[in-house]
Amino acid sequence: MAKKQIVRQVNHDEAKQLVENGAVLVDVREGMELISRKVPSALHHPLSGLRGSIDTKGANAAIFFCASGARTNSYAHQLAQCVDCDAYMLVGGVHALSRMGVPTEGGGMFKLFGLAAGALLLVGWATGFIPG
């Protein structure tokens, strides 16, 4: 007989408690979205590439998140079918992780654009296009 599976939305406080009790975070954002903010402790399974099951490494629950929570909510039942444990959808997406105290990497698109602009200025100065 199959185990009854919980599939529901959780806020950041509930998600934090679940993680403390052994749940795993599953990031369903696309690869390009990771440029702005990556979550090293999460499993990464882009929604567009989900085929079959997700190995949750024996966790008792999986907490799915995207950028805002809209995609995980829309695909909740499909995502739940990919895991052999309870499935939760994080309200607020990746932004809710900071409220949970989950470490993230990346400073956002503004940091990326700032680095690119700085590199262009350096190249311009080095090649003489920008007087220095």
Backbone as XML, in Angstrom:
<?xml version="1.0"?>
<chain id="A" units="angstrom">
  <residue number="1" name="MET">
    <atom name="N" x="0.841" y="-1.180" z="0.000"/>
    <atom name="CA" x="0.000" y="0.000" z="0.000"/>
    <atom name="C" x="0.890" y="1.248" z="0.000"/>
  </residue>
  <residue number="2" name="ALA">
    <atom name="N" x="0.574" y="2.200" z="-0.865"/>
    <atom name="CA" x="1.376" y="3.412" z="-0.981"/>
    <atom name="C" x="1.174" y="4.320" z="0.227"/>
  </residue>
  <residue number="3" name="LYS">
    <atom name="N" x="2.240" y="4.978" z="0.585"/>
    <atom name="CA" x="2.205" y="5.924" z="1.705"/>
    <atom name="C" x="1.398" y="7.153" z="1.316"/>
  </residue>
  <residue number="4" name="LYS">
    <atom name="N" x="0.589" y="7.656" z="2.229"/>
    <atom name="CA" x="-0.145" y="8.893" z="1.982"/>
    <atom name="C" x="0.854" y="10.043" z="1.989"/>
  </residue>
  <residue number="5" name="GLN">
    <atom name="N" x="0.828" y="10.834" z="0.946"/>
    <atom name="CA" x="1.794" y="11.907" z="0.781"/>
    <atom name="C" x="1.142" y="13.258" z="1.065"/>
  </residue>
  <residue number="6" name="ILE">
    <atom name="N" x="1.854" y="14.098" z="1.813"/>
    <atom name="CA" x="1.405" y="15.464" z="2.062"/>
    <atom name="C" x="1.899" y="16.341" z="0.917"/>
  </residue>
  <residue number="7" name="VAL">
    <atom name="N" x="1.001" y="17.144" z="0.355"/>
    <atom name="CA" x="1.368" y="18.105" z="-0.683"/>
    <atom name="C" x="0.680" y="19.414" z="-0.316"/>
  </residue>
  <residue number="8" name="ARG">
    <atom name="N" x="1.476" y="20.405" z="0.123"/>
    <atom name="CA" x="0.879" y="21.695" z="0.490"/>
    <atom name="C" x="1.918" y="22.799" z="0.498"/>
  </residue>
  <residue number="9" name="GLN">
    <atom name="N" x="1.425" y="24.043" z="0.564"/>
    <atom name="CA" x="2.294" y="25.210" z="0.643"/>
    <atom name="C" x="2.733" y="25.431" z="2.087"/>
  </residue>
  <residue number="10" name="VAL">
    <atom name="N" x="3.959" y="25.969" z="2.249"/>
    <atom name="CA" x="4.458" y="26.335" z="3.578"/>
    <atom name="C" x="5.100" y="27.715" z="3.508"/>
  </residue>
  <residue number="11" name="ASN">
    <atom name="N" x="5.036" y="28.439" z="4.619"/>
    <atom name="CA" x="5.723" y="29.720" z="4.695"/>
    <atom name="C" x="7.154" y="29.485" z="5.182"/>
  </residue>
  <residue number="12" name="HIS">
    <atom name="N" x="7.936" y="30.552" z="5.306"/>
    <atom name="CA" x="9.346" y="30.403" z="5.659"/>
    <atom name="C" x="9.544" y="29.829" z="7.061"/>
  </residue>
  <residue number="13" name="ASP">
    <atom name="N" x="8.670" y="30.150" z="8.004"/>
    <atom name="CA" x="8.803" y="29.599" z="9.361"/>
    <atom name="C" x="8.562" y="28.083" z="9.370"/>
  </residue>
  <residue number="14" name="GLU">
    <atom name="N" x="7.517" y="27.660" z="8.660"/>
    <atom name="CA" x="7.222" y="26.224" z="8.584"/>
    <atom name="C" x="8.341" y="25.487" z="7.851"/>
  </residue>
  <residue number="15" name="ALA">
    <atom name="N" x="8.839" y="26.091" z="6.777"/>
    <atom name="CA" x="9.913" y="25.470" z="5.998"/>
    <atom name="C" x="11.185" y="25.335" z="6.830"/>
  </residue>
  <residue number="16" name="LYS">
    <atom name="N" x="11.493" y="26.345" z="7.623"/>
    <atom name="CA" x="12.686" y="26.289" z="8.472"/>
    <atom name="C" x="12.587" y="25.113" z="9.440"/>
  </residue>
  <residue number="17" name="GLN">
    <atom name="N" x="11.424" y="24.924" z="10.030"/>
    <atom name="CA" x="11.207" y="23.806" z="10.954"/>
    <atom name="C" x="11.351" y="22.467" z="10.220"/>
  </residue>
  <residue number="18" name="LEU">
    <atom name="N" x="10.811" y="22.379" z="9.027"/>
    <atom name="CA" x="10.923" y="21.145" z="8.241"/>
    <atom name="C" x="12.377" y="20.824" z="7.916"/>
  </residue>
  <residue number="19" name="VAL">
    <atom name="N" x="13.157" y="21.849" z="7.527"/>
    <atom name="CA" x="14.580" y="21.639" z="7.214"/>
    <atom name="C" x="15.324" y="21.176" z="8.462"/>
  </residue>
  <residue number="20" name="GLU">
    <atom name="N" x="15.018" y="21.785" z="9.597"/>
    <atom name="CA" x="15.654" y="21.372" z="10.859"/>
    <atom name="C" x="15.327" y="19.926" z="11.212"/>
  </residue>
  <residue number="21" name="ASN">
    <atom name="N" x="14.190" y="19.437" z="10.702"/>
    <atom name="CA" x="13.775" y="18.055" z="10.957"/>
    <atom name="C" x="14.113" y="17.104" z="9.812"/>
  </residue>
  <residue number="22" name="GLY">
    <atom name="N" x="14.984" y="17.537" z="8.886"/>
    <atom name="CA" x="15.484" y="16.629" z="7.863"/>
    <atom name="C" x="14.965" y="16.794" z="6.454"/>
  </residue>
  <residue number="23" name="ALA">
    <atom name="N" x="14.189" y="17.828" z="6.191"/>
    <atom name="CA" x="13.703" y="18.053" z="4.827"/>
    <atom name="C" x="14.835" y="18.574" z="3.947"/>
  </residue>
  <residue number="24" name="VAL">
    <atom name="N" x="14.720" y="18.338" z="2.656"/>
    <atom name="CA" x="15.697" y="18.804" z="1.685"/>
    <atom name="C" x="15.056" y="19.893" z="0.826"/>
  </residue>
  <residue number="25" name="LEU">
    <atom name="N" x="15.847" y="20.904" z="0.463"/>
    <atom name="CA" x="15.385" y="21.973" z="-0.428"/>
    <atom name="C" x="15.630" y="21.552" z="-1.874"/>
  </residue>
  <residue number="26" name="VAL">
    <atom name="N" x="14.643" y="21.801" z="-2.744"/>
    <atom name="CA" x="14.767" y="21.464" z="-4.164"/>
    <atom name="C" x="14.456" y="22.718" z="-4.984"/>
  </residue>
  <residue number="27" name="ASP">
    <atom name="N" x="15.475" y="23.212" z="-5.674"/>
    <atom name="CA" x="15.386" y="24.414" z="-6.494"/>
    <atom name="C" x="14.961" y="24.020" z="-7.901"/>
  </residue>
  <residue number="28" name="VAL">
    <atom name="N" x="13.796" y="24.525" z="-8.360"/>
    <atom name="CA" x="13.307" y="24.171" z="-9.695"/>
    <atom name="C" x="13.493" y="25.309" z="-10.701"/>
  </residue>
  <residue number="29" name="ARG">
    <atom name="N" x="14.283" y="26.327" z="-10.325"/>
    <atom name="CA" x="14.543" y="27.422" z="-11.258"/>
    <atom name="C" x="15.447" y="26.942" z="-12.393"/>
  </residue>
  <residue number="30" name="GLU">
    <atom name="N" x="15.396" y="27.663" z="-13.478"/>
    <atom name="CA" x="16.221" y="27.331" z="-14.639"/>
    <atom name="C" x="17.665" y="27.776" z="-14.390"/>
  </residue>
  <residue number="31" name="GLY">
    <atom name="N" x="18.583" y="27.216" z="-15.151"/>
    <atom name="CA" x="19.999" y="27.495" z="-14.967"/>
    <atom name="C" x="20.353" y="28.968" z="-15.007"/>
  </residue>
  <residue number="32" name="MET">
    <atom name="N" x="19.773" y="29.730" z="-15.915"/>
    <atom name="CA" x="20.067" y="31.163" z="-16.022"/>
    <atom name="C" x="19.646" y="31.926" z="-14.766"/>
  </residue>
  <residue number="33" name="GLU">
    <atom name="N" x="18.629" y="31.430" z="-14.072"/>
    <atom name="CA" x="18.167" y="32.107" z="-12.860"/>
    <atom name="C" x="19.160" y="31.971" z="-11.709"/>
  </residue>
  <residue number="34" name="LEU">
    <atom name="N" x="20.016" y="30.970" z="-11.782"/>
    <atom name="CA" x="20.996" y="30.759" z="-10.721"/>
    <atom name="C" x="22.097" y="31.809" z="-10.736"/>
  </residue>
  <residue number="35" name="ILE">
    <atom name="N" x="22.218" y="32.555" z="-11.841"/>
    <atom name="CA" x="23.212" y="33.618" z="-11.930"/>
    <atom name="C" x="22.946" y="34.670" z="-10.861"/>
  </residue>
  <residue number="36" name="SER">
    <atom name="N" x="21.667" y="34.975" z="-10.642"/>
    <atom name="CA" x="21.339" y="36.021" z="-9.683"/>
    <atom name="C" x="21.447" y="35.553" z="-8.238"/>
  </residue>
  <residue number="37" name="ARG">
    <atom name="N" x="21.071" y="34.316" z="-7.975"/>
    <atom name="CA" x="21.172" y="33.803" z="-6.605"/>
    <atom name="C" x="21.141" y="32.276" z="-6.639"/>
  </residue>
  <residue number="38" name="LYS">
    <atom name="N" x="22.195" y="31.688" z="-6.103"/>
    <atom name="CA" x="22.309" y="30.230" z="-6.044"/>
    <atom name="C" x="22.192" y="29.788" z="-4.582"/>
  </residue>
  <residue number="39" name="VAL">
    <atom name="N" x="21.596" y="28.621" z="-4.384"/>
    <atom name="CA" x="21.426" y="28.069" z="-3.037"/>
    <atom name="C" x="22.245" y="26.777" z="-2.972"/>
  </residue>
  <residue number="40" name="PRO">
    <atom name="N" x="23.479" y="26.854" z="-2.440"/>
    <atom name="CA" x="24.376" y="25.697" z="-2.449"/>
    <atom name="C" x="23.831" y="24.460" z="-1.737"/>
  </residue>
  <residue number="41" name="SER">
    <atom name="N" x="23.005" y="24.651" z="-0.715"/>
    <atom name="CA" x="22.498" y="23.506" z="0.042"/>
    <atom name="C" x="21.302" y="22.819" z="-0.624"/>
  </residue>
  <residue number="42" name="ALA">
    <atom name="N" x="20.797" y="23.393" z="-1.702"/>
    <atom name="CA" x="19.613" y="22.834" z="-2.367"/>
    <atom name="C" x="19.995" y="21.902" z="-3.512"/>
  </residue>
  <residue number="43" name="LEU">
    <atom name="N" x="19.145" y="20.930" z="-3.761"/>
    <atom name="CA" x="19.257" y="20.109" z="-4.965"/>
    <atom name="C" x="18.727" y="20.969" z="-6.109"/>
  </residue>
  <residue number="44" name="HIS">
    <atom name="N" x="19.337" y="20.900" z="-7.285"/>
    <atom name="CA" x="18.875" y="21.696" z="-8.417"/>
    <atom name="C" x="18.278" y="20.785" z="-9.472"/>
  </residue>
  <residue number="45" name="HIS">
    <atom name="N" x="16.984" y="20.958" z="-9.714"/>
    <atom name="CA" x="16.258" y="20.196" z="-10.733"/>
    <atom name="C" x="15.345" y="21.156" z="-11.481"/>
  </residue>
  <residue number="46" name="PRO">
    <atom name="N" x="15.834" y="21.772" z="-12.578"/>
    <atom name="CA" x="15.015" y="22.734" z="-13.320"/>
    <atom name="C" x="13.675" y="22.124" z="-13.738"/>
  </residue>
  <residue number="47" name="LEU">
    <atom name="N" x="12.632" y="22.902" z="-13.582"/>
    <atom name="CA" x="11.285" y="22.440" z="-13.904"/>
    <atom name="C" x="11.182" y="21.970" z="-15.352"/>
  </residue>
  <residue number="48" name="SER">
    <atom name="N" x="11.862" y="22.662" z="-16.259"/>
    <atom name="CA" x="11.778" y="22.297" z="-17.678"/>
    <atom name="C" x="12.428" y="20.948" z="-17.977"/>
  </residue>
  <residue number="49" name="GLY">
    <atom name="N" x="13.293" y="20.480" z="-17.096"/>
    <atom name="CA" x="14.000" y="19.228" z="-17.347"/>
    <atom name="C" x="13.553" y="18.065" z="-16.478"/>
  </residue>
  <residue number="50" name="LEU">
    <atom name="N" x="12.480" y="18.249" z="-15.718"/>
    <atom name="CA" x="12.057" y="17.155" z="-14.840"/>
    <atom name="C" x="11.505" y="15.985" z="-15.640"/>
  </residue>
  <residue number="51" name="ARG">
    <atom name="N" x="12.156" y="14.870" z="-15.494"/>
    <atom name="CA" x="11.726" y="13.619" z="-16.135"/>
    <atom name="C" x="11.952" y="12.520" z="-15.114"/>
  </residue>
  <residue number="52" name="GLY">
    <atom name="N" x="10.910" y="11.945" z="-14.605"/>
    <atom name="CA" x="11.083" y="10.862" z="-13.646"/>
    <atom name="C" x="11.236" y="11.352" z="-12.228"/>
  </residue>
  <residue number="53" name="SER">
    <atom name="N" x="11.985" y="10.571" z="-11.455"/>
    <atom name="CA" x="12.054" y="10.849" z="-10.022"/>
    <atom name="C" x="13.271" y="11.694" z="-9.650"/>
  </residue>
  <residue number="54" name="ILE">
    <atom name="N" x="13.168" y="12.317" z="-8.468"/>
    <atom name="CA" x="14.243" y="13.121" z="-7.894"/>
    <atom name="C" x="14.762" y="12.364" z="-6.676"/>
  </residue>
  <residue number="55" name="ASP">
    <atom name="N" x="16.069" y="12.150" z="-6.622"/>
    <atom name="CA" x="16.676" y="11.496" z="-5.456"/>
    <atom name="C" x="16.787" y="12.522" z="-4.340"/>
  </residue>
  <residue number="56" name="THR">
    <atom name="N" x="15.991" y="12.344" z="-3.293"/>
    <atom name="CA" x="15.987" y="13.283" z="-2.167"/>
    <atom name="C" x="16.961" y="12.853" z="-1.071"/>
  </residue>
  <residue number="57" name="LYS">
    <atom name="N" x="17.818" y="11.909" z="-1.384"/>
    <atom name="CA" x="18.882" y="11.469" z="-0.464"/>
    <atom name="C" x="18.328" y="10.976" z="0.878"/>
  </residue>
  <residue number="58" name="GLY">
    <atom name="N" x="17.147" y="10.345" z="0.829"/>
    <atom name="CA" x="16.558" y="9.771" z="2.033"/>
    <atom name="C" x="15.839" y="10.757" z="2.936"/>
  </residue>
  <residue number="59" name="ALA">
    <atom name="N" x="15.635" y="11.990" z="2.476"/>
    <atom name="CA" x="14.950" y="12.998" z="3.293"/>
    <atom name="C" x="13.494" y="12.599" z="3.525"/>
  </residue>
  <residue number="60" name="ASN">
    <atom name="N" x="12.949" y="13.066" z="4.630"/>
    <atom name="CA" x="11.552" y="12.765" z="4.943"/>
    <atom name="C" x="10.585" y="13.706" z="4.231"/>
  </residue>
  <residue number="61" name="ALA">
    <atom name="N" x="11.107" y="14.807" z="3.688"/>
    <atom name="CA" x="10.272" y="15.770" z="2.979"/>
    <atom name="C" x="11.127" y="16.560" z="1.993"/>
  </residue>
  <residue number="62" name="ALA">
    <atom name="N" x="10.483" y="17.044" z="0.940"/>
    <atom name="CA" x="11.139" y="17.901" z="-0.051"/>
    <atom name="C" x="10.395" y="19.225" z="-0.083"/>
  </residue>
  <residue number="63" name="ILE">
    <atom name="N" x="11.152" y="20.319" z="-0.003"/>
    <atom name="CA" x="10.570" y="21.653" z="-0.083"/>
    <atom name="C" x="10.996" y="22.257" z="-1.411"/>
  </residue>
  <residue number="64" name="PHE">
    <atom name="N" x="10.044" y="22.394" z="-2.319"/>
    <atom name="CA" x="10.326" y="22.929" z="-3.644"/>
    <atom name="C" x="10.228" y="24.448" z="-3.621"/>
  </residue>
  <residue number="65" name="PHE">
    <atom name="N" x="11.135" y="25.105" z="-4.362"/>
    <atom name="CA" x="11.052" y="26.556" z="-4.488"/>
    <atom name="C" x="11.507" y="26.992" z="-5.865"/>
  </residue>
  <residue number="66" name="CYS">
    <atom name="N" x="10.981" y="28.148" z="-6.288"/>
    <atom name="CA" x="11.383" y="28.787" z="-7.541"/>
    <atom name="C" x="11.695" y="30.241" z="-7.199"/>
  </residue>
  <residue number="67" name="ALA">
    <atom name="N" x="11.583" y="31.139" z="-8.136"/>
    <atom name="CA" x="11.900" y="32.540" z="-7.859"/>
    <atom name="C" x="10.873" y="33.183" z="-6.927"/>
  </residue>
  <residue number="68" name="SER">
    <atom name="N" x="9.592" y="32.945" z="-7.170"/>
    <atom name="CA" x="8.551" y="33.614" z="-6.385"/>
    <atom name="C" x="7.602" y="32.660" z="-5.666"/>
  </residue>
  <residue number="69" name="GLY">
    <atom name="N" x="7.563" y="31.427" z="-6.097"/>
    <atom name="CA" x="6.620" y="30.460" z="-5.548"/>
    <atom name="C" x="5.489" y="30.137" z="-6.510"/>
  </residue>
  <residue number="70" name="ALA">
    <atom name="N" x="5.345" y="30.925" z="-7.565"/>
    <atom name="CA" x="4.242" y="30.733" z="-8.514"/>
    <atom name="C" x="4.371" y="29.420" z="-9.296"/>
  </residue>
  <residue number="71" name="ARG">
    <atom name="N" x="5.569" y="29.130" z="-9.802"/>
    <atom name="CA" x="5.743" y="27.893" z="-10.582"/>
    <atom name="C" x="5.567" y="26.659" z="-9.719"/>
  </residue>
  <residue number="72" name="THR">
    <atom name="N" x="6.162" y="26.679" z="-8.525"/>
    <atom name="CA" x="6.021" y="25.496" z="-7.667"/>
    <atom name="C" x="4.566" y="25.274" z="-7.288"/>
  </residue>
  <residue number="73" name="ASN">
    <atom name="N" x="3.826" y="26.344" z="-7.068"/>
    <atom name="CA" x="2.415" y="26.205" z="-6.750"/>
    <atom name="C" x="1.633" y="25.657" z="-7.942"/>
  </residue>
  <residue number="74" name="SER">
    <atom name="N" x="1.944" y="26.150" z="-9.133"/>
    <atom name="CA" x="1.246" y="25.695" z="-10.343"/>
    <atom name="C" x="1.517" y="24.226" z="-10.665"/>
  </residue>
  <residue number="75" name="TYR">
    <atom name="N" x="2.707" y="23.752" z="-10.352"/>
    <atom name="CA" x="3.105" y="22.386" z="-10.682"/>
    <atom name="C" x="3.226" y="21.499" z="-9.446"/>
  </residue>
  <residue number="76" name="ALA">
    <atom name="N" x="2.552" y="21.852" z="-8.371"/>
    <atom name="CA" x="2.694" y="21.150" z="-7.091"/>
    <atom name="C" x="2.486" y="19.641" z="-7.207"/>
  </residue>
  <residue number="77" name="HIS">
    <atom name="N" x="1.424" y="19.216" z="-7.830"/>
    <atom name="CA" x="1.149" y="17.778" z="-7.884"/>
    <atom name="C" x="2.145" y="17.038" z="-8.777"/>
  </residue>
  <residue number="78" name="GLN">
    <atom name="N" x="2.579" y="17.661" z="-9.876"/>
    <atom name="CA" x="3.598" y="17.043" z="-10.723"/>
    <atom name="C" x="4.927" y="16.928" z="-9.973"/>
  </residue>
  <residue number="79" name="LEU">
    <atom name="N" x="5.291" y="17.967" z="-9.225"/>
    <atom name="CA" x="6.532" y="17.932" z="-8.455"/>
    <atom name="C" x="6.455" y="16.861" z="-7.371"/>
  </residue>
  <residue number="80" name="ALA">
    <atom name="N" x="5.321" y="16.764" z="-6.718"/>
    <atom name="CA" x="5.150" y="15.769" z="-5.656"/>
    <atom name="C" x="5.305" y="14.347" z="-6.189"/>
  </residue>
  <residue number="81" name="GLN">
    <atom name="N" x="4.907" y="14.126" z="-7.415"/>
    <atom name="CA" x="5.025" y="12.796" z="-8.014"/>
    <atom name="C" x="6.483" y="12.418" z="-8.276"/>
  </residue>
  <residue number="82" name="CYS">
    <atom name="N" x="7.380" y="13.377" z="-8.258"/>
    <atom name="CA" x="8.799" y="13.125" z="-8.527"/>
    <atom name="C" x="9.577" y="12.684" z="-7.287"/>
  </residue>
  <residue number="83" name="VAL">
    <atom name="N" x="8.961" y="12.764" z="-6.111"/>
    <atom name="CA" x="9.657" y="12.407" z="-4.877"/>
    <atom name="C" x="8.906" y="11.308" z="-4.139"/>
  </residue>
  <residue number="84" name="ASP">
    <atom name="N" x="9.655" y="10.571" z="-3.318"/>
    <atom name="CA" x="9.044" y="9.480" z="-2.552"/>
    <atom name="C" x="8.850" y="9.872" z="-1.085"/>
  </residue>
  <residue number="85" name="CYS">
    <atom name="N" x="8.641" y="11.181" z="-0.859"/>
    <atom name="CA" x="8.431" y="11.696" z="0.494"/>
    <atom name="C" x="7.368" y="12.790" z="0.409"/>
  </residue>
  <residue number="86" name="ASP">
    <atom name="N" x="7.076" y="13.417" z="1.526"/>
    <atom name="CA" x="6.122" y="14.518" z="1.519"/>
    <atom name="C" x="6.698" y="15.678" z="0.719"/>
  </residue>
  <residue number="87" name="ALA">
    <atom name="N" x="5.816" y="16.452" z="0.072"/>
    <atom name="CA" x="6.243" y="17.544" z="-0.795"/>
    <atom name="C" x="5.600" y="18.850" z="-0.347"/>
  </residue>
  <residue number="88" name="TYR">
    <atom name="N" x="6.425" y="19.863" z="-0.199"/>
    <atom name="CA" x="5.952" y="21.180" z="0.219"/>
    <atom name="C" x="6.407" y="22.208" z="-0.798"/>
  </residue>
  <residue number="89" name="MET">
    <atom name="N" x="5.592" y="23.245" z="-0.983"/>
    <atom name="CA" x="5.901" y="24.327" z="-1.907"/>
    <atom name="C" x="6.138" y="25.584" z="-1.073"/>
  </residue>
  <residue number="90" name="LEU">
    <atom name="N" x="7.318" y="26.187" z="-1.201"/>
    <atom name="CA" x="7.692" y="27.346" z="-0.390"/>
    <atom name="C" x="7.050" y="28.619" z="-0.931"/>
  </residue>
  <residue number="91" name="VAL">
    <atom name="N" x="6.194" y="29.235" z="-0.134"/>
    <atom name="CA" x="5.580" y="30.508" z="-0.489"/>
    <atom name="C" x="6.663" y="31.590" z="-0.445"/>
  </residue>
  <residue number="92" name="GLY">
    <atom name="N" x="6.747" y="32.372" z="-1.501"/>
    <atom name="CA" x="7.755" y="33.436" z="-1.551"/>
    <atom name="C" x="9.018" y="33.036" z="-2.284"/>
  </residue>
  <residue number="93" name="GLY">
    <atom name="N" x="9.135" y="31.778" z="-2.638"/>
    <atom name="CA" x="10.268" y="31.322" z="-3.431"/>
    <atom name="C" x="11.621" y="31.573" z="-2.804"/>
  </residue>
  <residue number="94" name="VAL">
    <atom name="N" x="12.595" y="31.834" z="-3.648"/>
    <atom name="CA" x="13.982" y="31.982" z="-3.209"/>
    <atom name="C" x="14.146" y="33.138" z="-2.214"/>
  </residue>
  <residue number="95" name="HIS">
    <atom name="N" x="13.282" y="34.132" z="-2.308"/>
    <atom name="CA" x="13.375" y="35.281" z="-1.393"/>
    <atom name="C" x="13.036" y="34.882" z="0.043"/>
  </residue>
  <residue number="96" name="ALA">
    <atom name="N" x="12.210" y="33.869" z="0.219"/>
    <atom name="CA" x="11.843" y="33.405" z="1.559"/>
    <atom name="C" x="13.012" y="32.696" z="2.244"/>
  </residue>
  <residue number="97" name="LEU">
    <atom name="N" x="13.979" y="32.223" z="1.467"/>
    <atom name="CA" x="15.115" y="31.504" z="2.044"/>
    <atom name="C" x="15.947" y="32.392" z="2.962"/>
  </residue>
  <residue number="98" name="SER">
    <atom name="N" x="16.072" y="33.676" z="2.630"/>
    <atom name="CA" x="16.846" y="34.573" z="3.488"/>
    <atom name="C" x="16.180" y="34.712" z="4.853"/>
  </residue>
  <residue number="99" name="ARG">
    <atom name="N" x="14.856" y="34.678" z="4.891"/>
    <atom name="CA" x="14.140" y="34.735" z="6.168"/>
    <atom name="C" x="14.340" y="33.467" z="6.977"/>
  </residue>
  <residue number="100" name="MET">
    <atom name="N" x="14.678" y="32.384" z="6.273"/>
    <atom name="CA" x="14.941" y="31.102" z="6.943"/>
    <atom name="C" x="16.379" y="31.003" z="7.427"/>
  </residue>
  <residue number="101" name="GLY">
    <atom name="N" x="17.232" y="31.917" z="6.962"/>
    <atom name="CA" x="18.647" y="31.859" z="7.311"/>
    <atom name="C" x="19.448" y="30.913" z="6.441"/>
  </residue>
  <residue number="102" name="VAL">
    <atom name="N" x="18.898" y="30.547" z="5.282"/>
    <atom name="CA" x="19.601" y="29.651" z="4.359"/>
    <atom name="C" x="20.628" y="30.463" z="3.574"/>
  </residue>
  <residue number="103" name="PRO">
    <atom name="N" x="21.901" y="30.060" z="3.605"/>
    <atom name="CA" x="22.936" y="30.792" z="2.863"/>
    <atom name="C" x="22.718" y="30.714" z="1.349"/>
  </residue>
  <residue number="104" name="THR">
    <atom name="N" x="22.929" y="31.841" z="0.690"/>
    <atom name="CA" x="22.841" y="31.892" z="-0.771"/>
    <atom name="C" x="24.115" y="32.538" z="-1.307"/>
  </residue>
  <residue number="105" name="GLU">
    <atom name="N" x="24.365" y="32.307" z="-2.580"/>
    <atom name="CA" x="25.529" y="32.896" z="-3.250"/>
    <atom name="C" x="25.043" y="33.759" z="-4.394"/>
  </residue>
  <residue number="106" name="GLY">
    <atom name="N" x="25.743" y="34.846" z="-4.638"/>
    <atom name="CA" x="25.401" y="35.732" z="-5.744"/>
    <atom name="C" x="24.793" y="37.007" z="-5.225"/>
  </residue>
  <residue number="107" name="GLY">
    <atom name="N" x="25.077" y="38.085" z="-5.927"/>
    <atom name="CA" x="24.593" y="39.379" z="-5.479"/>
    <atom name="C" x="23.507" y="39.952" z="-6.345"/>
  </residue>
  <residue number="108" name="GLY">
    <atom name="N" x="22.937" y="39.168" z="-7.201"/>
    <atom name="CA" x="21.878" y="39.686" z="-8.046"/>
    <atom name="C" x="22.404" y="40.185" z="-9.378"/>
  </residue>
  <residue number="109" name="MET">
    <atom name="N" x="21.471" y="40.565" z="-10.221"/>
    <atom name="CA" x="21.810" y="41.013" z="-11.567"/>
    <atom name="C" x="22.578" y="42.330" z="-11.541"/>
  </residue>
  <residue number="110" name="PHE">
    <atom name="N" x="22.291" y="43.208" z="-10.572"/>
    <atom name="CA" x="23.014" y="44.476" z="-10.522"/>
    <atom name="C" x="24.494" y="44.244" z="-10.281"/>
  </residue>
  <residue number="111" name="LYS">
    <atom name="N" x="24.838" y="43.278" z="-9.454"/>
    <atom name="CA" x="26.242" y="42.972" z="-9.217"/>
    <atom name="C" x="26.884" y="42.460" z="-10.499"/>
  </residue>
  <residue number="112" name="LEU">
    <atom name="N" x="26.171" y="41.588" z="-11.212"/>
    <atom name="CA" x="26.681" y="41.055" z="-12.471"/>
    <atom name="C" x="26.915" y="42.179" z="-13.481"/>
  </residue>
  <residue number="113" name="PHE">
    <atom name="N" x="25.936" y="43.088" z="-13.620"/>
    <atom name="CA" x="26.089" y="44.200" z="-14.552"/>
    <atom name="C" x="27.219" y="45.132" z="-14.116"/>
  </residue>
  <residue number="114" name="GLY">
    <atom name="N" x="27.369" y="45.342" z="-12.826"/>
    <atom name="CA" x="28.446" y="46.180" z="-12.304"/>
    <atom name="C" x="29.809" y="45.604" z="-12.635"/>
  </residue>
  <residue number="115" name="LEU">
    <atom name="N" x="29.946" y="44.288" z="-12.487"/>
    <atom name="CA" x="31.213" y="43.634" z="-12.827"/>
    <atom name="C" x="31.508" y="43.754" z="-14.314"/>
  </residue>
  <residue number="116" name="ALA">
    <atom name="N" x="30.478" y="43.579" z="-15.140"/>
    <atom name="CA" x="30.660" y="43.680" z="-16.591"/>
    <atom name="C" x="31.053" y="45.105" z="-16.981"/>
  </residue>
  <residue number="117" name="ALA">
    <atom name="N" x="30.394" y="46.097" z="-16.381"/>
    <atom name="CA" x="30.722" y="47.492" z="-16.686"/>
    <atom name="C" x="32.154" y="47.811" z="-16.262"/>
  </residue>
  <residue number="118" name="GLY">
    <atom name="N" x="32.553" y="47.322" z="-15.100"/>
    <atom name="CA" x="33.919" y="47.538" z="-14.629"/>
    <atom name="C" x="34.940" y="46.906" z="-15.554"/>
  </residue>
  <residue number="119" name="ALA">
    <atom name="N" x="34.652" y="45.716" z="-16.025"/>
    <atom name="CA" x="35.559" y="45.029" z="-16.943"/>
    <atom name="C" x="35.685" y="45.800" z="-18.255"/>
  </residue>
  <residue number="120" name="LEU">
    <atom name="N" x="34.567" y="46.322" z="-18.761"/>
    <atom name="CA" x="34.613" y="47.101" z="-20.000"/>
    <atom name="C" x="35.433" y="48.375" z="-19.824"/>
  </residue>
  <residue number="121" name="LEU">
    <atom name="N" x="35.286" y="49.027" z="-18.683"/>
    <atom name="CA" x="36.084" y="50.225" z="-18.418"/>
    <atom name="C" x="37.573" y="49.892" z="-18.349"/>
  </residue>
  <residue number="122" name="LEU">
    <atom name="N" x="37.906" y="48.815" z="-17.697"/>
    <atom name="CA" x="39.301" y="48.391" z="-17.579"/>
    <atom name="C" x="39.893" y="48.083" z="-18.954"/>
  </residue>
  <residue number="123" name="VAL">
    <atom name="N" x="39.146" y="47.363" z="-19.780"/>
    <atom name="CA" x="39.611" y="47.040" z="-21.128"/>
    <atom name="C" x="39.756" y="48.329" z="-21.940"/>
  </residue>
  <residue number="124" name="GLY">
    <atom name="N" x="38.799" y="49.236" z="-21.816"/>
    <atom name="CA" x="38.870" y="50.508" z="-22.548"/>
    <atom name="C" x="40.087" y="51.319" z="-22.140"/>
  </residue>
  <residue number="125" name="TRP">
    <atom name="N" x="40.372" y="51.357" z="-20.844"/>
    <atom name="CA" x="41.534" y="52.088" z="-20.353"/>
    <atom name="C" x="42.824" y="51.417" z="-20.824"/>
  </residue>
  <residue number="126" name="ALA">
    <atom name="N" x="42.892" y="50.088" z="-20.722"/>
    <atom name="CA" x="44.101" y="49.338" z="-21.093"/>
    <atom name="C" x="44.418" y="49.457" z="-22.571"/>
  </residue>
  <residue number="127" name="THR">
    <atom name="N" x="43.392" y="49.554" z="-23.410"/>
    <atom name="CA" x="43.621" y="49.643" z="-24.859"/>
    <atom name="C" x="43.756" y="51.072" z="-25.348"/>
  </residue>
  <residue number="128" name="GLY">
    <atom name="N" x="43.556" y="52.039" z="-24.469"/>
    <atom name="CA" x="43.717" y="53.438" z="-24.842"/>
    <atom name="C" x="42.455" y="54.100" z="-25.351"/>
  </residue>
  <residue number="129" name="PHE">
    <atom name="N" x="41.358" y="53.380" z="-25.419"/>
    <atom name="CA" x="40.110" y="54.002" z="-25.863"/>
    <atom name="C" x="39.563" y="54.979" z="-24.825"/>
  </residue>
  <residue number="130" name="ILE">
    <atom name="N" x="39.893" y="54.723" z="-23.562"/>
    <atom name="CA" x="39.484" y="55.623" z="-22.485"/>
    <atom name="C" x="40.760" y="56.208" z="-21.900"/>
  </residue>
  <residue number="131" name="PRO">
    <atom name="N" x="40.913" y="57.548" z="-21.979"/>
    <atom name="CA" x="42.151" y="58.149" z="-21.449"/>
    <atom name="C" x="42.255" y="57.958" z="-19.943"/>
  </residue>
  <residue number="132" name="GLY">
    <atom name="N" x="43.441" y="57.742" z="-19.471"/>
    <atom name="CA" x="43.589" y="57.523" z="-18.053"/>
    <atom name="C" x="44.788" y="58.184" z="-17.571"/>
  </residue>
</chain>
